[in-house]
C-alpha cells in the first residue's frame, strides 16, 4: 500500500472513531440533557402519556390533570387561575413548563425526578398507573385572597411569611394572567395567548414578588440602617441624633431634605426611635454616613441581600452598591440611590425582627406526595442567617410599634392587635410617581405573620402617594386574614 493510501485510510479510521465517540456521547452520556430540553417533542409526548402531579393548597388542587381523547391524553387545568397564576405558572406543550411551580418542580410533577424512584417501584408492584408527584404548598388561601383583593387593579406585589418557619403564606403579583390558554391542546390558541402576554407592556408574566426589575425600597430600608446602628453599639433606641430640616452633604451643594417641612425634633435633634416613627430622612442619612457603606452592606447581607435563593422558583438577589461616596451613603441610609429589593426580601427583613433576629429560609412547598398521596418528603424549617442579636430585635420591635401607633403607619393598624411596621415612599426618577411600601409583622408580642407590600407608581394615588396611606391598608387586610 503506497503512502497516500495509508494516510487516507488513517484519516478515515480517525473520522470513524470520532463518529463512534460522538454517537456514544449523544446516545448515552448526553441523552439526559437532550431528554430534559423543553422543546424535545418525544419527551413532551412521553410526559403527556402519564398523569401530571397536582399542585395543592390545603389539600385542594389548584392545578391538576384530567384525561382527554386526543393524542396528548391529559389536559392541565387550573382552579382560580388568576389568583394563583404566578405560583402555578403553566405547563404548555408548545412552550414547555414556565412561570412558577410548574417549571421549578417539573421533575417531580412529571414523575421523572430521581427522588420518585421508590414511589415508581412500589406503584409498579401495586399495579398503579405511573404518574407524577403532587406538591402541597404553604399558601394560606384566605391570606392569598385578601392580598389579591386588597391590591386590586394596582400594579405591585404582596408577600406574607410565617416568620417562625419561613413558610410563604401569600405571594401575589399584579397584573396577573390566566394560564389556561397557554395549556390548550390547540397550538393556535397557545400561540395567540403567548404572543399577547409577552407583548403586554405591563408584563403580566413577571412575578414581581421575587423577580423582574427590582424596586428601590425607600424608607422601609431604614429598618436595616437602624439594625446596623443598634448592632454597632454606639446607639440605642433612645440615642439623640441630628435631625435637621435639611442635612448638609459633603462633596456637593445639594442637601438631603425631609419629606415633611422642618426639622424632626427640637434643636434639630431627635431620638432614634422617633426618627423611625416619623421616617426622618435627615437622621437616617446622617446615620448612613456615620456607619459607612461597608457596615450597611454587611448588615444587609445578614438579612439575605445578595443571596441566591430558590423558593423553589429562583429569586433575584437584592442589592446594595459596592462603592459609595459619603452623599451616596446618606442616600443608601434612607433606601435610595442604587439600593434594589424584591418584596420577598423586604418581608424577610421584617421576619428577622419578628423572629429574635433570625432569618428563616423562605419556602413555598410544604411536602411532596407520592402517586397514592403518601408523604415522600416534607420541608423542615431552616435558618438562613442571623441578622442581629435578640436585644436589637426587641428594640426594633418597640420602634416599629411606634410607627403604627402614632407615626407614619397608622393606616396599617389592625383593631385589637399590636402591629409593628415601617412605611416607605420610594422615589424612582424625575417626574415619576413614587412606589408606595409597607412592611411589618403581627402580633408584635407573638409574631405569626410578616408582610411586605409594594404598589408601583403610587397606585391610584399617583404622585400623591405615601406608603402609609396606599400600602398600609393592604398590609392590614393581609394581617387580619392571617390572624383570623
C-alpha positions as CSV (number, residue, x, y, z in Angstrom):
1,X,0.0,0.0,0.0
2,X,1.5,3.3,-1.0
3,X,1.9,6.2,1.4
4,X,-1.1,8.4,0.2
5,X,-3.5,5.5,0.6
6,X,-2.2,4.7,4.1
7,X,-2.7,8.4,5.1
8,X,-6.2,8.3,3.7
9,X,-7.0,5.1,5.5
10,X,-5.7,6.5,8.8
11,X,-7.8,9.7,8.3
12,X,-10.9,7.5,7.6
13,X,-10.2,5.5,10.7
14,X,-9.8,8.6,12.9
15,X,-13.1,10.0,11.5
16,X,-14.8,6.7,12.2
17,X,-13.6,6.7,15.8
18,X,-14.7,10.3,16.2
19,X,-18.1,9.5,14.7
20,X,-18.4,6.5,17.0
21,X,-17.4,8.5,20.0
22,X,-19.8,11.3,19.1
23,X,-22.7,8.8,18.7
24,X,-21.9,7.2,22.0
25,X,-21.8,10.6,23.8
26,X,-25.2,11.7,22.3
27,X,-26.9,8.3,22.9
28,X,-25.5,7.5,26.4
29,X,-23.8,10.4,28.2
30,X,-25.8,13.2,26.7
31,X,-29.2,11.6,26.5
32,X,-30.4,13.0,29.8
33,X,-29.6,16.6,28.7
34,X,-31.5,16.0,25.4
35,X,-34.4,14.5,27.2
36,X,-34.6,17.4,29.6
37,X,-34.8,20.1,26.8
38,X,-38.2,21.8,26.9
39,X,-38.6,21.6,23.1
40,X,-37.9,17.8,22.9
41,X,-41.2,16.6,21.3
42,X,-40.7,13.0,22.2
43,X,-40.1,13.8,25.8
44,X,-43.1,16.0,25.9
45,X,-45.3,13.3,24.4
46,X,-44.0,10.8,26.9
47,X,-44.8,13.2,29.8
48,X,-48.3,13.7,28.5
49,X,-48.8,9.9,28.5
50,X,-49.0,9.9,32.3
51,X,-50.9,12.0,34.7
52,X,-49.0,15.0,35.9
53,X,-49.0,15.6,39.7
54,X,-51.3,18.0,41.4
55,X,-50.4,21.3,43.0
56,X,-52.4,21.5,46.3
57,X,-53.3,24.2,48.8
58,X,-54.9,22.9,52.0
59,X,-55.4,19.5,50.2
60,X,-57.4,21.0,47.4
61,X,-55.9,21.2,43.8
62,X,-55.2,24.5,42.2
63,X,-53.5,22.6,39.3
64,X,-54.5,19.1,38.1
65,X,-54.8,17.0,35.0
66,X,-57.9,15.4,33.5
67,X,-57.9,12.6,30.8
68,X,-58.7,13.6,27.2
69,X,-59.4,11.8,23.9
70,X,-56.7,13.4,21.9
71,X,-53.0,12.5,21.4
72,X,-51.8,14.3,24.5
73,X,-54.1,12.2,26.7
74,X,-54.1,14.6,29.7
75,X,-55.3,18.2,29.9
76,X,-53.9,20.6,32.5
77,X,-56.5,22.6,34.4
78,X,-56.2,25.4,36.9
79,X,-58.8,26.4,39.6
80,X,-58.8,30.1,40.4
81,X,-56.2,30.5,37.6
82,X,-55.6,34.3,38.1
83,X,-55.4,34.2,41.9
84,X,-52.6,31.6,41.7
85,X,-51.1,32.4,38.3
86,X,-47.6,33.4,39.5
87,X,-47.5,30.5,41.9
88,X,-48.5,27.7,39.5
89,X,-47.1,29.0,36.2
90,X,-48.1,26.9,33.2
91,X,-47.2,23.6,31.5
92,X,-47.5,24.2,27.8
93,X,-47.0,21.5,25.2
94,X,-45.6,24.1,22.8
95,X,-43.6,26.4,25.2
96,X,-42.9,23.9,28.0
97,X,-43.3,24.5,31.7
98,X,-42.7,28.0,32.9
99,X,-43.5,30.8,35.3
100,X,-43.9,29.1,38.7
101,X,-44.1,25.7,40.4
102,X,-44.8,24.0,37.0
103,X,-41.3,24.9,35.9
104,X,-39.4,24.9,39.2
105,X,-40.6,21.4,40.2
106,X,-41.2,20.0,36.7
107,X,-39.2,16.9,37.5
108,X,-41.4,16.0,40.4
109,X,-44.7,16.9,38.8
110,X,-43.8,15.0,35.6
111,X,-42.6,11.9,37.6
112,X,-39.1,12.0,36.1
113,X,-37.2,13.1,39.2
114,X,-34.9,10.5,40.8
115,X,-36.5,11.2,44.2
116,X,-39.5,9.3,42.9
117,X,-37.7,6.0,42.2
118,X,-39.1,4.1,45.1
119,X,-42.6,5.6,44.5
120,X,-42.4,4.4,40.9
121,X,-41.2,1.0,42.1
122,X,-43.9,0.5,44.7
123,X,-46.5,1.8,42.2
124,X,-45.5,-0.8,39.7
125,X,-45.6,-3.6,42.3
126,X,-49.1,-2.4,43.4
127,X,-50.3,-2.1,39.8
128,X,-50.9,1.6,39.9
129,X,-50.6,3.7,36.7
130,X,-47.4,5.8,36.7
131,X,-47.9,9.5,37.4
132,X,-46.1,12.5,38.8
133,X,-45.8,13.6,42.4
134,X,-48.2,16.1,43.9
135,X,-47.0,19.1,45.9
136,X,-48.7,20.6,48.9
137,X,-47.9,24.3,49.2
138,X,-47.6,26.6,52.3
139,X,-50.0,29.2,50.9
140,X,-52.9,30.1,53.1
141,X,-55.9,30.6,50.7
142,X,-57.6,33.2,52.9
143,X,-54.4,35.3,53.1
144,X,-53.8,34.9,49.4
145,X,-57.3,36.1,48.6
146,X,-57.1,39.0,51.0
147,X,-53.8,40.1,49.4
148,X,-55.2,39.8,45.9
149,X,-58.4,41.8,46.7
150,X,-56.6,44.5,48.7
151,X,-54.1,45.1,45.9
152,X,-56.9,45.2,43.4
153,X,-56.2,46.7,40.0
154,X,-53.0,48.4,41.1
155,X,-49.6,47.1,39.9
156,X,-47.3,45.7,42.6
157,X,-46.9,42.7,44.8
158,X,-47.7,41.4,48.3
159,X,-45.7,38.7,50.2
160,X,-46.7,37.2,53.6
161,X,-44.4,34.9,55.6
162,X,-44.6,32.9,58.8
163,X,-41.5,34.5,60.5
164,X,-41.1,31.4,62.7
165,X,-40.7,28.9,59.8
166,X,-40.1,30.9,56.5
167,X,-43.3,29.4,55.1
168,X,-44.8,31.7,52.4
169,X,-48.4,32.3,53.3
170,X,-49.3,34.6,50.3
171,X,-47.5,35.5,47.1
172,X,-49.4,38.0,44.9
173,X,-48.2,39.8,41.8
174,X,-50.3,42.2,39.7
175,X,-51.1,42.3,36.9
176,X,-51.9,38.6,36.9
177,X,-52.9,36.5,34.0
178,X,-54.9,33.4,33.1
179,X,-52.6,30.4,32.3
180,X,-55.5,28.4,30.8
181,X,-54.9,29.3,27.1
182,X,-51.2,28.5,27.5
183,X,-52.0,24.8,28.2
184,X,-54.6,24.5,25.4
185,X,-54.1,21.5,23.1
186,X,-54.8,23.8,20.2
187,X,-51.4,25.3,19.1
188,X,-53.0,28.4,17.6
189,X,-54.7,29.2,21.0
190,X,-51.4,28.7,22.8
191,X,-49.5,30.9,20.3
192,X,-52.1,33.7,20.4
193,X,-52.0,33.8,24.3
194,X,-48.2,33.5,24.4
195,X,-47.7,36.4,22.0
196,X,-50.3,38.6,23.6
197,X,-48.9,38.1,27.1
198,X,-45.3,38.7,26.0
199,X,-46.3,41.9,24.1
200,X,-48.2,43.3,27.0
201,X,-46.3,46.4,28.3
202,X,-47.5,45.8,31.9
203,X,-45.5,42.5,31.9
204,X,-48.2,40.2,33.5
205,X,-45.9,37.1,33.2
206,X,-43.4,38.7,35.6
207,X,-43.7,37.6,39.3
208,X,-43.0,41.0,40.8
209,X,-42.7,39.5,44.3
210,X,-39.5,37.7,43.6
211,X,-38.1,38.8,40.3
212,X,-38.3,41.3,37.4
213,X,-37.0,44.9,37.7
214,X,-36.2,45.2,41.4
215,X,-37.6,48.2,43.3
216,X,-35.9,51.0,45.3
217,X,-37.2,50.3,48.9
218,X,-37.2,53.9,50.1
219,X,-37.8,54.2,53.9
220,X,-38.6,50.5,54.6
221,X,-34.8,50.1,54.3
222,X,-34.4,52.3,57.4
223,X,-35.1,49.1,59.3
224,X,-31.8,47.8,58.0
225,X,-30.0,51.1,58.8
226,X,-31.4,51.1,62.3
227,X,-30.4,47.5,62.8
228,X,-26.8,48.4,61.8
229,X,-26.8,51.3,64.2
230,X,-28.1,49.3,67.1
231,X,-25.7,46.4,66.4
232,X,-22.8,48.8,66.2
233,X,-23.3,49.5,69.9
234,X,-22.9,53.3,69.7
235,X,-26.6,53.9,69.6
236,X,-29.8,52.7,71.2
237,X,-33.4,53.5,70.5
238,X,-33.2,56.4,73.0
239,X,-30.0,57.9,71.4
240,X,-30.3,61.6,70.3
241,X,-29.1,62.1,66.8
242,X,-29.1,65.0,64.3
243,X,-32.5,65.5,62.5
244,X,-32.4,68.9,60.8
245,X,-34.8,70.1,58.1
246,X,-32.0,69.6,55.5
247,X,-28.9,67.5,56.0
248,X,-25.7,69.1,54.6
249,X,-23.9,66.6,52.5
250,X,-20.1,66.7,51.9
251,X,-18.7,67.0,48.3
252,X,-21.9,68.5,47.0
253,X,-24.0,71.7,47.2
254,X,-27.2,69.6,47.3
255,X,-28.6,68.8,50.7
256,X,-30.8,65.9,51.8
257,X,-34.3,67.2,53.0
258,X,-37.0,65.6,55.0
259,X,-40.2,64.5,53.2
260,X,-42.1,66.9,55.6
261,X,-41.3,70.6,56.3
262,X,-39.0,71.4,59.1
263,X,-36.7,69.5,61.5
264,X,-37.5,66.2,63.1
265,X,-37.2,67.4,66.6
266,X,-36.5,70.5,68.8
267,X,-33.0,71.8,68.4
268,X,-32.5,69.8,65.2
269,X,-32.2,66.7,67.4
270,X,-34.4,63.5,67.5
271,X,-34.2,60.1,69.2
272,X,-33.6,57.1,67.0
273,X,-37.0,55.7,68.0
274,X,-38.8,58.9,66.9
275,X,-36.7,59.2,63.8
276,X,-38.0,55.8,62.7
277,X,-41.6,56.6,63.9
278,X,-41.7,59.7,61.8
279,X,-39.4,58.4,59.0
280,X,-36.9,61.2,59.4
281,X,-34.7,61.3,56.3
282,X,-32.0,63.6,57.7
283,X,-31.5,61.4,60.8
284,X,-31.1,58.2,58.8
285,X,-29.0,60.0,56.1
286,X,-26.7,61.1,58.9
287,X,-26.6,57.5,60.3
288,X,-25.7,56.2,56.8
289,X,-22.6,58.4,56.7
290,X,-21.6,57.6,60.2
291,X,-21.9,53.8,59.7
292,X,-20.4,53.8,56.2
293,X,-21.0,51.7,53.2
294,X,-19.2,48.6,54.4
295,X,-21.3,48.4,57.6
296,X,-24.6,48.8,55.8
297,X,-23.6,46.2,53.2
298,X,-22.7,43.8,55.9
299,X,-25.9,44.3,57.8
300,X,-28.0,44.0,54.6
301,X,-26.1,40.7,53.8
302,X,-27.2,39.3,57.2
303,X,-30.8,39.9,56.1
304,X,-30.3,38.0,52.9
305,X,-29.3,40.7,50.4
306,X,-27.1,39.2,47.7
307,X,-28.2,35.6,48.4
308,X,-29.2,33.3,45.5
309,X,-32.5,31.9,46.8
310,X,-34.9,29.3,45.4
311,X,-38.4,29.0,46.9
312,X,-38.3,26.8,44.7
313,X,-38.6,29.5,41.9
314,X,-35.4,31.5,41.6
315,X,-35.4,34.8,43.4
316,X,-33.5,37.8,42.1
317,X,-30.9,38.8,44.7
318,X,-31.5,42.2,46.3
319,X,-28.5,44.5,46.1
320,X,-26.6,47.5,47.5
321,X,-24.0,49.5,45.6
322,X,-20.4,48.2,46.0
323,X,-18.8,51.7,46.2
324,X,-20.3,54.7,47.9
325,X,-19.3,58.3,48.4
326,X,-20.5,60.0,51.7
327,X,-23.5,61.6,49.9
328,X,-24.3,58.2,48.5
329,X,-24.0,56.6,51.9
330,X,-26.6,59.1,53.1
331,X,-28.9,58.2,50.3
332,X,-28.4,54.4,50.9
333,X,-29.3,55.1,54.6
334,X,-32.8,56.0,53.5
335,X,-33.1,53.3,50.9
336,X,-32.4,55.4,47.8
337,X,-29.5,55.7,45.3
338,X,-28.8,52.2,43.9
339,X,-30.5,50.0,46.6
340,X,-32.8,47.5,44.9
341,X,-35.0,44.9,46.5
342,X,-37.7,42.3,46.0
343,X,-40.8,42.4,48.1
344,X,-39.8,38.9,49.4
345,X,-36.5,40.4,50.7
346,X,-38.4,43.2,52.5
347,X,-40.7,40.6,54.1
348,X,-37.6,38.7,55.2
349,X,-36.3,41.9,56.9
350,X,-39.5,42.2,59.0
351,X,-39.5,38.5,59.6
352,X,-36.0,38.7,61.1
353,X,-37.1,41.5,63.5
354,X,-40.1,39.4,64.5
355,X,-38.1,36.2,65.0
356,X,-35.5,37.4,67.5
357,X,-33.1,38.4,64.8
358,X,-33.1,35.0,62.9
359,X,-33.9,34.9,59.2
360,X,-35.6,31.7,58.2
361,X,-35.2,30.4,54.7
362,X,-38.4,31.1,52.7
363,X,-40.2,28.2,51.1
364,X,-43.3,27.5,49.1
365,X,-43.5,23.7,49.1
366,X,-44.6,22.1,52.3
367,X,-44.5,18.5,51.2
368,X,-44.0,16.1,48.3
369,X,-46.7,13.4,47.9
370,X,-46.5,10.2,46.0
371,X,-48.9,8.8,43.5
372,X,-51.0,7.4,46.3
373,X,-50.8,10.8,48.1
374,X,-48.5,9.4,50.8
375,X,-45.8,11.8,52.0
376,X,-42.4,11.3,50.3
377,X,-40.7,14.3,51.9
378,X,-41.5,17.4,54.0
379,X,-39.8,20.8,54.1
380,X,-38.2,21.4,57.5
381,X,-37.8,25.0,58.7
382,X,-34.2,26.1,58.1
383,X,-32.3,29.0,59.4
384,X,-30.8,31.1,56.6
385,X,-28.8,33.6,58.7
386,X,-28.7,35.6,62.0
387,X,-29.3,39.2,61.2
388,X,-29.0,40.6,64.7
389,X,-29.0,39.9,68.4
390,X,-32.3,39.4,70.2
391,X,-31.8,42.6,72.1
392,X,-31.5,44.5,68.9
393,X,-34.7,42.9,67.5
394,X,-36.5,43.8,70.8
395,X,-35.6,47.5,70.4
396,X,-36.5,47.5,66.7
397,X,-39.9,45.9,67.6
398,X,-40.6,48.7,70.0
399,X,-39.6,51.3,67.4
400,X,-41.7,49.7,64.7
401,X,-44.7,49.6,67.0
402,X,-44.4,53.4,67.4
403,X,-44.6,53.7,63.6
404,X,-48.1,52.1,63.6
405,X,-49.3,53.5,66.9
406,X,-48.6,57.2,66.2
407,X,-46.2,57.6,63.3
408,X,-46.4,57.3,59.5
409,X,-48.0,53.9,59.6
410,X,-51.3,54.4,61.5
411,X,-53.4,53.2,58.5
412,X,-51.7,49.8,58.8
413,X,-53.2,49.2,62.2
414,X,-55.3,46.1,62.9
415,X,-58.0,46.6,65.5
416,X,-57.3,44.7,68.7
417,X,-53.8,43.6,67.5
418,X,-50.4,45.2,68.2
419,X,-48.7,45.8,64.8
420,X,-45.0,46.6,64.2
421,X,-44.2,48.2,60.8
422,X,-42.5,50.7,58.6
423,X,-43.7,52.8,55.7
424,X,-41.8,53.7,52.6
425,X,-42.3,56.1,49.7
426,X,-39.6,55.3,47.2
427,X,-38.5,57.9,44.6
428,X,-37.7,56.3,41.3
429,X,-36.8,59.2,39.0
430,X,-37.6,62.7,38.0
431,X,-41.3,63.2,37.1
432,X,-42.2,59.6,38.0
433,X,-44.6,58.8,40.8
434,X,-43.1,57.1,43.9
435,X,-43.5,53.4,44.8
436,X,-45.6,53.0,48.0
437,X,-44.3,50.5,50.5
438,X,-45.3,49.0,53.8
439,X,-43.7,46.1,55.8
440,X,-44.3,44.8,59.2
441,X,-45.5,41.9,61.4
442,X,-48.2,41.0,63.9
443,X,-48.9,40.4,66.7
444,X,-45.9,42.4,67.8
445,X,-45.5,40.4,71.0
446,X,-46.1,37.0,69.4
447,X,-45.5,37.3,65.7
448,X,-47.3,34.9,63.4
449,X,-47.2,36.8,60.1
450,X,-44.8,39.2,58.4
451,X,-45.9,41.2,55.3
452,X,-44.3,43.3,52.6
453,X,-46.4,45.4,50.2
454,X,-45.3,47.5,47.2
455,X,-47.6,49.4,45.0
456,X,-45.9,50.6,41.8
457,X,-46.1,54.3,40.8
458,X,-48.2,55.1,43.8
459,X,-51.1,53.1,42.5
460,X,-54.4,55.0,42.2
461,X,-52.9,57.9,44.3
462,X,-50.1,58.5,41.7
463,X,-47.8,61.5,42.7
464,X,-49.8,62.0,45.9
465,X,-49.0,58.5,47.2
466,X,-47.4,57.8,50.6
467,X,-46.5,54.3,51.8
468,X,-48.7,54.6,54.9
469,X,-51.9,55.6,53.1
470,X,-51.5,53.4,50.0
471,X,-49.7,50.2,51.1
472,X,-50.6,50.3,54.8
473,X,-54.3,49.4,54.4
474,X,-53.3,46.5,52.1
475,X,-51.0,45.1,54.8
476,X,-53.7,45.5,57.4
477,X,-56.1,43.4,55.3
478,X,-53.5,40.7,54.8
479,X,-52.6,40.6,58.5
480,X,-56.2,40.5,59.5
481,X,-56.8,37.5,57.3
482,X,-53.7,35.7,58.6
483,X,-54.7,36.2,62.2
484,X,-58.4,35.3,62.0
